[in-house]
Amino acid sequence: MTRVVVLDYGLGNLYSVIKALRHEGGDVVVSSNGAELEDASRVVLPGVGAFADGMRELDGRGLVEPLHRYMDRGRPLLGICLGMQLLLGASVEFGHTVGLGRIPGTVVRIVVGAGAKVPHVGWNALVESRPWKETPLDGLQDQRPMVYFVHSYAAEPTNAADRLAEVDYGGARLTAAVARDNVVGVQFHPEMSGLVGLAVVRRFLRG
């Protein structure tokens, strides 16, 4: 079984994430201890809530440097929702906050056309921003994959090549997934996205 560490920094929907990982064969360890990352073959950074709170909790628990060391070794990491946003360079949510900086770019407030509401809540279809081959979205290219979102802020990567998928909402194209080297982030919740979400989890564990 693949040993996967789910980081608990006080802001994650851990139960559903753990259930999805175990369903797909992951040997899950939930931890707030950065030392656990040393022997991990996969790491999941979940999260719900505000960007500044997320970075404060990661820093306060001594997880920032262990995360960077883990990613620097080229091992796979999956960020989910807030966990994806924290991978970017900064956010403007409640003021400017510096992020982990693994994906250059900024997290900004969603701006949509008349008739659409923020936050973006509910099911929406993923669209390729670049080929999904050899990513956790591989295998979904020939469908119209529907996944579940809950967010008021969206990532804007500096480099178009880092945007893996997007979604059309209220006339705006929002980043739905990012990827660079061994690091992948999804704005949607795979643990709440049915069979499509489980396929993403499975591909992350086995890829």
Summary of the structure (lengths in Angstrom):
residues: 207
radius of gyration: 15.6
end to end distance: 13.1
largest distance: 49.3
contacts: 722
relative contact order: 0.18
helix: 28%
strand: 35%
